Amino acid sequence: MRFLLLVALLLLASPLHAAERLNVVASFSILADFVRNVGGDRINLTTLVGADSDVHVYTPAPGDAKRVAEAKLVIVNGLGLEGWLPRLVQSAGSKAQVVTASAGIAPLKLGSAADPHAWQSIPNAKIYVADIAKALAAANPDDAAFFDAQAQAYLEKLETLDREVREAAAKIPPDRRKVISTHDAFGYFSAEYGIRFIAPLGVSTETEPSARDIAAIIGQIKAQKIPAVFLENISDDRLIRRIAAETGAKVGGTLISDGLTGEKGLAPTYIDMVRHNIKALTSALDH
């Protein structure tokens, strides 16, 4: 009888721990990757802006309010990145604690506003991870030791990644550490690793450059002796070939900035993203 009672108690206890897993919502894919690395199988993680989606222009879906309402923690980047989120939390009637993972980071300026892309510096990414671990432990003290161990293991991987990026950047001759890029997302990367990202003259990221724009960019490359160009909004190969032919500048591939790719893409994790970007930059610049 006692044995049967014990079996019954075990059967009751096992789904109970699963049910007690912390419901966590992350605002977008890069944050979600940090949260996943710290939370492991002790959390139920939902990502609002998934892989291959742009957090800047996101419109919440009807199901998002339900996800936020059911969450104990909502982890956000802050620094003005998720302008759509406060209204979503309010409309969900959520009692969730909103955790700003970039707290403790000194923001750079992007125009007149704070630059939200703080994760592009790996030392900043480590601050995000520490903030996330602290928030998870406070929300579920029973698993605090687990979250701490997970965070320490991941922070060691980020430390290795940081060394890799610094070593790769140091091999680029100082006068070649500059690229033209239509992205304005690499301010923190630039400040940390010494590669300058220069905006192309007169080109909007919203529209494809005209022949006149390309002529201006060619002049800019020649005048500033810029060795590489990353212009991701040009779909016309002839324009890209013309830039390369007239300037000798290498036209790089894709830099990934604001979101991760799907599993089969170039950057399904944050570490993959950083490795992809430094490889793309060094292969374009280190010649």
ZAMARGU-4260 file (C-alpha; in steps of 0.2 Angstrom, whole numbers, plus 5000, padded with zeros to 4 digits):
<rodrens>
0) 5000/5000/5000 | 5014/5012/5005 | 5023/5008/4988 | 5007/5012/4978 | 5005/5028/4988
5) 5024/5032/4984 | 5021/5029/4965 | 5005/5040/4965 | 5015/5054/4974 | 5029/5052/4961
10) 5017/5053/4947 | 5009/5068/4954 | 5025/5077/4957 | 5033/5075/4940 | 5021/5085/4930
15) 5020/5097/4944 | 5038/5103/4942 | 5035/5105/4923 | 5020/5115/4926 | 5030/5126/4938
20) 5042/5131/4924 | 5043/5150/4923 | 5033/5157/4909 | 5045/5170/4900 | 5042/5181/4885
25) 5057/5189/4876 | 5053/5203/4864 | 5064/5197/4850 | 5076/5183/4844 | 5093/5189/4850
30) 5086/5192/4868 | 5077/5175/4867 | 5094/5167/4863 | 5102/5174/4879 | 5086/5169/4889
35) 5087/5151/4882 | 5105/5149/4886 | 5102/5155/4904 | 5084/5147/4907 | 5087/5130/4899
40) 5073/5118/4902 | 5067/5127/4918 | 5057/5140/4908 | 5044/5140/4895 | 5050/5153/4883
45) 5040/5163/4870 | 5048/5175/4858 | 5037/5189/4851 | 5047/5194/4836 | 5054/5178/4829
50) 5069/5173/4818 | 5070/5183/4801 | 5059/5197/4807 | 5063/5215/4811 | 5059/5221/4829
55) 5060/5239/4823 | 5044/5238/4813 | 5034/5224/4822 | 5016/5225/4824 | 5010/5214/4838
60) 4999/5199/4833 | 4982/5196/4842 | 4990/5180/4851 | 5004/5191/4858 | 4993/5199/4872
65) 4988/5181/4878 | 5006/5176/4879 | 5011/5192/4888 | 4996/5190/4900 | 5002/5172/4904
70) 5020/5177/4907 | 5028/5180/4924 | 5043/5189/4916 | 5043/5200/4900 | 5061/5203/4895
75) 5064/5218/4884 | 5080/5227/4876 | 5074/5244/4881 | 5083/5260/4874 | 5068/5263/4863
80) 5069/5247/4853 | 5052/5240/4857 | 5041/5256/4855 | 5026/5245/4852 | 5028/5235/4869
85) 5021/5246/4883 | 5004/5246/4875 | 5004/5228/4872 | 5008/5224/4891 | 4994/5237/4896
90) 4981/5229/4884 | 4986/5212/4890 | 4982/5217/4908 | 4998/5208/4912 | 5005/5207/4930
95) 5021/5201/4922 | 5037/5210/4928 | 5045/5219/4913 | 5064/5217/4914 | 5075/5228/4904
100) 5090/5218/4899 | 5101/5233/4894 | 5100/5241/4911 | 5117/5245/4917 | 5124/5249/4899
105) 5129/5267/4895 | 5120/5270/4879 | 5128/5278/4863 | 5118/5291/4853 | 5110/5287/4836
110) 5105/5304/4830 | 5096/5312/4844 | 5090/5296/4852 | 5099/5282/4862 | 5106/5268/4850
115) 5096/5253/4855 | 5109/5240/4847 | 5119/5238/4862 | 5121/5219/4860 | 5133/5222/4845
120) 5147/5224/4859 | 5150/5207/4867 | 5155/5215/4884 | 5137/5223/4883 | 5130/5205/4879
125) 5138/5199/4895 | 5128/5213/4905 | 5112/5207/4896 | 5115/5189/4901 | 5119/5194/4920
130) 5103/5204/4920 | 5093/5190/4913 | 5100/5177/4926 | 5097/5189/4940 | 5079/5191/4935
135) 5076/5173/4932 | 5083/5169/4949 | 5072/5182/4958 | 5057/5175/4949 | 5060/5157/4953
140) 5072/5156/4968 | 5071/5137/4968 | 5081/5136/4952 | 5093/5151/4956 | 5108/5140/4957
145) 5104/5132/4940 | 5101/5149/4931 | 5118/5155/4939 | 5127/5139/4932 | 5119/5141/4915
150) 5124/5159/4914 | 5142/5156/4920 | 5144/5143/4906 | 5137/5154/4893 | 5147/5169/4899
155) 5163/5159/4896 | 5158/5156/4878 | 5155/5175/4876 | 5172/5178/4883 | 5180/5166/4870
160) 5170/5175/4857 | 5176/5192/4862 | 5194/5187/4861 | 5191/5179/4844 | 5183/5196/4837
165) 5197/5206/4845 | 5211/5195/4837 | 5202/5196/4820 | 5200/5215/4821 | 5218/5217/4826
170) 5224/5208/4810 | 5216/5221/4799 | 5228/5235/4795 | 5223/5251/4804 | 5220/5261/4789
175) 5209/5248/4782 | 5197/5247/4797 | 5183/5256/4789 | 5168/5251/4778 | 5153/5259/4770
180) 5137/5251/4776 | 5118/5255/4774 | 5116/5248/4792 | 5116/5260/4807 | 5116/5246/4819
185) 5135/5244/4822 | 5139/5259/4833 | 5143/5248/4848 | 5153/5236/4838 | 5163/5250/4831
190) 5166/5258/4848 | 5172/5241/4855 | 5182/5234/4841 | 5188/5249/4831 | 5180/5246/4814
195) 5172/5261/4807 | 5155/5260/4799 | 5152/5275/4787 | 5135/5279/4780 | 5134/5280/4761
200) 5131/5298/4756 | 5113/5302/4752 | 5106/5285/4752 | 5091/5280/4762 | 5089/5262/4769
205) 5071/5262/4763 | 5074/5264/4744 | 5086/5257/4732 | 5100/5269/4727 | 5099/5277/4710
210) 5113/5279/4697 | 5116/5296/4704 | 5117/5289/4722 | 5130/5276/4716 | 5140/5289/4708
215) 5141/5299/4725 | 5146/5283/4734 | 5160/5279/4721 | 5166/5297/4724 | 5165/5294/4743
220) 5175/5278/4742 | 5188/5285/4732 | 5190/5301/4743 | 5190/5292/4759 | 5200/5276/4753
225) 5187/5264/4759 | 5191/5246/4756 | 5174/5238/4758 | 5156/5241/4755 | 5141/5232/4763
230) 5125/5239/4753 | 5112/5226/4757 | 5097/5236/4749 | 5105/5235/4732 | 5097/5221/4722
235) 5104/5226/4705 | 5121/5217/4703 | 5126/5228/4689 | 5127/5243/4702 | 5137/5232/4714
240) 5149/5227/4700 | 5151/5245/4695 | 5156/5251/4712 | 5169/5237/4713 | 5176/5240/4696
245) 5177/5259/4698 | 5184/5259/4715 | 5193/5243/4718 | 5183/5242/4734 | 5177/5224/4739
250) 5158/5223/4740 | 5155/5212/4755 | 5140/5200/4758 | 5127/5202/4772 | 5130/5209/4789
255) 5117/5203/4802 | 5111/5216/4815 | 5094/5216/4822 | 5088/5198/4822 | 5093/5180/4821
260) 5090/5169/4806 | 5080/5152/4806 | 5089/5136/4811 | 5095/5133/4793 | 5101/5151/4791
265) 5118/5160/4793 | 5115/5165/4811 | 5103/5154/4821 | 5111/5160/4837 | 5120/5176/4844
270) 5137/5168/4844 | 5134/5162/4825 | 5129/5180/4821 | 5144/5188/4828 | 5156/5175/4820
275) 5147/5178/4803 | 5149/5197/4804 | 5167/5197/4809 | 5171/5184/4796 | 5162/5194/4783
280) 5171/5210/4788 | 5189/5203/4789 | 5187/5194/4772 | 5182/5211/4765 | 5195/5221/4774
285) 5210/5210/4777 | 5219/5211/4760
</rodrens>
